[in-house]
Amino acid sequence: MRRETAIVLVLIGIVLVPLWGVAIASGGNSFETIAINTGGNASIAPTGSFVKTPTEVSVYTAGILSWVSLFGLVGFLLVQVRYAQNVGRRTEAIVPDEGEALPNVPPFIQTAHRRIVAYYPADASLRGVWLIGIFAFLSVVFAVLFAGEVLGVARTQYIGLYAALLTFSLSETILVYYTHFMPTIEVAEDRDH
């Protein structure tokens, strides 16, 4: 583990531990409990889920879960960026000489004050094709499931799950395309300061 990662995790712990303590010490909710018909004859179960969840979540616990989710999303984004950088720079870099033109590079990237430092061509591997195919298939599957849930009778069961998985598979398709089929270009610019 890198030092910066350890520092960030310690800071997250410093923020979350007191919040969790307050949530545990605060006790119950300040709102009324609403009765929901969950009997055997109920055909629509809006609280039905595949994971056992608590029936009552305090405001403080919900806040902590929001923070944990936010930090989890930031961590996931960091993993995606690292993947794109590691795989995108896996090929041998082409370091052009001063004024040398590179193939398939638009002319506006190199100007009088900006030059290309390193050019990593896209690898366009079979692995990338397979990953795009898998994530495109998953996007279609989750789009169909989402549409079926929205147009169905019980509109509250898994809409959020299917929407999240659809968004995830679409973003992964874009990430894989960007990483495997587009070149990585590093530029340096002259600044006046």
C-alpha positions in Angstrom: 0.0 0.0 0.0 1.3 3.4 -0.9 1.8 6.0 1.7 -0.7 8.4 0.2 -3.4 5.7 0.2 -2.7 4.9 3.8 -3.0 8.6 4.8 -6.4 8.9 2.9 -7.7 5.7 4.6 -6.7 7.1 8.1 -8.4 10.4 7.3 -11.6 8.6 6.3 -11.4 6.6 9.5 -10.9 9.8 11.5 -14.1 11.2 10.0 -16.2 8.0 10.1 -15.4 6.7 13.6 -16.9 9.7 15.5 -19.9 9.8 13.2 -20.6 6.1 13.8 -20.3 6.6 17.5 -22.8 9.4 17.5 -25.2 7.2 15.3 -25.0 4.3 17.8 -25.4 6.5 20.8 -28.3 8.5 19.4 -30.8 5.6 19.5 -34.0 5.5 17.5 -35.6 7.7 15.0 -37.5 10.9 15.5 -40.2 10.0 12.9 -43.3 7.8 13.1 -43.3 4.2 11.9 -45.5 3.6 8.9 -47.2 0.3 8.7 -46.8 -1.6 5.4 -48.9 -4.6 4.4 -46.5 -7.4 4.0 -48.9 -10.3 4.6 -49.1 -13.4 2.6 -51.9 -12.0 0.4 -50.0 -8.9 -0.7 -49.0 -9.3 -4.3 -46.8 -6.2 -4.4 -44.1 -6.0 -1.8 -42.4 -2.7 -2.1 -40.0 -3.5 0.8 -39.2 -7.0 -0.6 -35.5 -7.4 -1.4 -32.9 -10.1 -1.9 -30.8 -8.8 1.0 -32.1 -8.6 4.5 -32.2 -5.0 5.5 -33.2 -3.3 8.7 -36.7 -2.1 9.0 -35.7 1.1 10.7 -32.6 3.2 9.9 -31.9 6.3 12.0 -31.0 9.6 10.4 -27.5 9.4 11.7 -27.0 5.9 10.4 -28.3 7.0 7.0 -25.7 9.8 7.0 -22.9 7.5 7.7 -24.0 5.1 5.0 -24.1 8.0 2.6 -20.5 8.9 3.6 -19.3 5.3 3.2 -21.0 5.1 -0.2 -19.4 8.4 -1.3 -15.9 7.2 -0.3 -16.6 3.8 -2.0 -17.5 5.6 -5.2 -14.4 7.8 -5.1 -12.3 4.7 -4.5 -13.9 2.9 -7.4 -13.2 5.9 -9.6 -9.6 5.8 -8.5 -9.3 2.1 -9.5 -10.8 2.9 -12.9 -8.4 5.7 -13.5 -5.4 3.5 -12.5 -6.6 0.8 -14.8 -6.9 3.2 -17.7 -3.4 4.5 -17.1 -1.8 1.1 -16.6 -3.4 -0.5 -19.6 -3.3 2.6 -21.8 0.5 2.9 -21.3 1.3 -0.8 -21.6 2.7 -0.4 -25.2 6.1 1.1 -25.9 6.0 4.9 -25.9 7.0 6.8 -29.0 9.0 9.9 -28.0 9.0 12.2 -31.0 11.9 14.6 -31.8 11.4 18.3 -31.9 9.1 19.1 -34.9 8.5 15.4 -35.8 5.0 14.6 -36.8 3.3 11.5 -35.5 0.9 9.4 -37.5 -2.8 9.8 -36.8 -2.3 12.8 -34.5 -4.4 15.9 -35.3 -2.3 18.9 -36.1 -3.9 21.1 -33.4 -2.3 19.0 -30.6 1.1 20.3 -31.5 1.4 24.1 -31.6 4.2 26.6 -31.1 3.6 26.4 -27.3 2.6 22.7 -27.0 4.5 19.6 -27.9 4.0 15.8 -27.6 6.2 14.3 -24.9 5.1 10.7 -25.3 2.7 8.9 -27.6 1.4 5.4 -26.6 -0.4 3.8 -29.5 -3.6 1.8 -28.8 -3.0 -1.9 -28.4 -6.4 -2.9 -29.9 -6.1 -6.4 -28.4 -8.5 -9.2 -28.5 -9.0 -8.8 -24.8 -10.4 -5.4 -25.4 -12.9 -6.7 -28.0 -14.1 -9.4 -25.5 -14.5 -6.9 -22.7 -16.5 -4.5 -24.9 -18.7 -7.4 -26.0 -19.3 -8.6 -22.5 -20.1 -5.1 -21.2 -22.3 -4.3 -24.2 -24.3 -7.5 -23.6 -24.6 -6.7 -19.9 -25.9 -3.2 -20.9 -28.6 -4.7 -23.0 -29.6 -7.2 -20.3 -29.8 -4.5 -17.6 -31.7 -2.1 -19.9 -34.3 -4.8 -20.6 -34.6 -5.7 -16.9 -34.9 -2.0 -16.0 -37.6 -1.4 -18.7 -39.5 -4.5 -17.5 -39.4 -3.2 -13.9 -40.5 0.3 -14.9 -43.3 -0.9 -17.1 -44.4 -3.7 -14.8 -46.9 -3.6 -11.9 -44.4 -3.5 -9.0 -42.4 -0.4 -9.8 -40.4 -0.2 -6.6 -38.6 -3.5 -6.3 -35.3 -3.4 -8.2 -35.4 -0.2 -10.2 -32.4 1.3 -8.4 -30.4 -1.9 -8.7 -31.0 -2.3 -12.4 -30.4 1.4 -13.1 -27.1 1.2 -11.1 -26.0 -2.0 -13.0 -27.0 -0.5 -16.3 -25.0 2.7 -15.6 -22.0 0.6 -14.4 -22.0 -1.6 -17.5 -22.3 1.4 -19.8 -19.4 3.3 -18.1 -17.3 0.1 -18.2 -17.9 -0.2 -22.0 -16.7 3.4 -22.4 -13.7 2.8 -20.2 -12.7 -0.3 -22.0 -13.0 1.4 -25.4 -11.0 4.4 -24.2 -8.3 2.3 -22.7 -7.8 -0.4 -25.4 -8.7 1.4 -28.7 -7.6 5.0 -28.2 -4.0 6.2 -28.0 -2.6 7.9 -24.9 -0.9 11.2 -25.6 1.2 13.2 -23.1 1.8 16.8 -23.9 3.9 19.6 -22.4 2.9 23.3 -22.7 4.9 26.4 -22.3 3.6 28.7 -19.5 4.3 32.3 -18.8 4.5 32.1 -15.1 
